[in-house]
């Protein structure tokens, strides 16, 4: 289920990135060839960049693609790795909650505020944090349950990539 969800997020991210490229390139062409431009494209592409960043982070979390180091955890035994991973998942879930709470509050506060050039609600901008925190919490919660119920094997105890070359 999470796999299909992340695949959907990946498709949305690809579509947003493609649209962002078209908007920015089109605006550059308009500015340099016709001495005009569409002011809304700058704002919309900035919003799309924020959404692509947050949604891409969800996919990277699911694929365990975030960079990190296992300098300390790699030296521990299986029980130590499990304990560190459980603590790490707990802390990440706490951060997801804090991000959710703050992003939801910003979304509510800014729902009636319109963006300067597009006139869209600024709530859509801040809701990217809500979407990320809910999605990340679902992934982290699922992985924490797998760990605590003993369904995680030894290869699942390291959740980062040491190098971009391995990603």
C-alpha positions in Angstrom: 0.0 0.0 0.0 2.8 2.4 0.9 4.6 1.4 -2.3 1.6 2.4 -4.5 1.2 5.6 -2.5 4.8 6.6 -3.0 4.6 5.7 -6.7 1.7 8.2 -6.9 3.6 10.8 -5.1 6.5 10.2 -7.5 4.2 10.7 -10.5 2.9 14.0 -9.0 6.4 15.1 -8.3 7.4 14.4 -11.9 4.4 16.3 -13.2 5.1 19.3 -11.0 8.8 19.3 -12.0 7.9 19.2 -15.7 5.3 21.9 -15.3 7.8 24.0 -13.4 10.4 23.7 -16.2 7.9 24.7 -18.8 6.7 27.7 -16.8 10.2 29.0 -16.1 11.6 28.3 -19.6 8.5 29.9 -21.1 8.9 33.0 -19.0 12.6 33.3 -19.9 11.7 33.1 -23.6 9.0 35.7 -23.2 11.3 38.1 -21.3 14.3 37.8 -23.6 12.5 37.6 -27.0 9.4 39.6 -26.4 10.3 41.9 -23.5 7.4 40.6 -21.5 6.6 37.9 -19.0 3.9 36.3 -17.0 4.4 37.3 -13.3 2.3 34.4 -12.0 4.8 31.9 -13.3 7.5 33.0 -10.9 5.2 32.6 -7.9 3.7 29.3 -9.1 7.1 27.8 -9.9 8.3 28.7 -6.5 5.3 27.0 -4.9 5.9 23.9 -7.1 9.5 23.8 -6.0 8.4 23.7 -2.4 5.9 20.9 -3.1 8.5 19.0 -5.2 11.0 19.2 -2.3 8.5 18.0 0.3 7.0 15.2 -1.8 10.5 14.1 -3.0 11.5 13.8 0.6 8.6 11.4 1.3 9.8 9.2 -1.6 13.4 9.4 -0.4 12.3 8.4 3.1 10.3 5.4 1.8 13.3 4.3 -0.3 15.8 5.0 2.5 17.6 7.3 0.2 18.5 10.1 2.6 22.3 10.5 3.2 23.7 9.9 6.6 26.4 8.0 8.4 26.4 4.8 10.4 29.7 5.5 12.2 28.4 4.7 15.6 25.3 2.5 14.9 27.3 0.3 12.6 29.6 -0.7 15.5 26.7 -1.8 17.7 25.2 -5.3 17.8 21.7 -6.1 16.6 20.0 -5.2 19.8 21.8 -1.9 20.0 20.9 -1.1 16.4 17.3 -1.9 17.1 17.2 0.3 20.1 18.9 3.2 18.2 16.5 2.8 15.4 13.4 2.7 17.6 14.6 5.9 19.4 15.3 7.5 16.0 11.9 6.6 14.7 10.3 8.0 17.9 12.3 11.3 17.5 11.4 11.5 13.8 7.7 11.0 14.6 8.0 13.8 17.2 9.4 16.1 14.5 6.6 15.0 12.1 4.1 16.0 14.8 5.8 19.4 15.3 5.9 20.0 11.6 2.3 19.0 11.2 1.1 21.2 14.0 3.0 24.2 12.7 2.1 23.7 9.1 -1.5 23.1 9.9 -1.6 26.3 11.9 0.0 28.3 9.1 -2.4 26.8 6.6 -5.3 27.8 8.7 -4.0 31.3 9.3 -3.2 31.9 5.7 -6.2 30.2 4.0 -7.9 33.6 3.5 -4.7 35.4 2.5 -4.1 35.6 -1.2 -0.8 35.5 -3.0 0.3 38.8 -4.6 0.5 37.8 -8.2 -1.6 34.7 -8.7 -4.4 35.5 -6.2 -4.4 31.9 -4.9 -4.7 31.1 -1.2 -1.4 31.0 0.6 -2.9 28.0 2.5 -1.9 25.9 -0.5 1.7 26.9 0.0 1.8 25.9 3.7 -0.2 22.7 3.2 2.9 21.1 1.7 4.2 20.7 5.2 1.0 19.1 6.2 1.2 16.6 3.3 4.8 15.8 4.1 4.3 15.3 7.8 1.3 13.0 7.4 3.0 11.0 4.7 6.3 10.7 6.6 4.5 9.8 9.8 2.7 7.0 8.0 6.0 5.6 6.7 7.8 6.0 10.0 4.9 4.5 12.0 4.8 1.5 9.7 8.5 0.9 10.0 8.4 1.4 13.7 5.6 -1.2 14.0 7.7 -3.6 11.8 10.7 -3.1 14.1 8.8 -3.5 17.4 7.0 -6.7 16.2 10.2 -8.3 15.1 9.4 -8.3 11.4 12.5 -6.1 10.5 15.5 -8.1 9.5 19.1 -7.1 10.1 19.4 -5.3 6.7 16.5 -3.0 7.7 18.3 -1.6 10.7 20.3 0.9 8.7 17.9 3.4 7.1 20.4 5.8 5.3 22.7 5.8 2.4 26.4 6.3 3.2 27.1 7.9 -0.3 25.2 9.3 -3.2 26.9 6.7 -5.4 24.9 3.9 -3.7 21.5 5.7 -3.9 
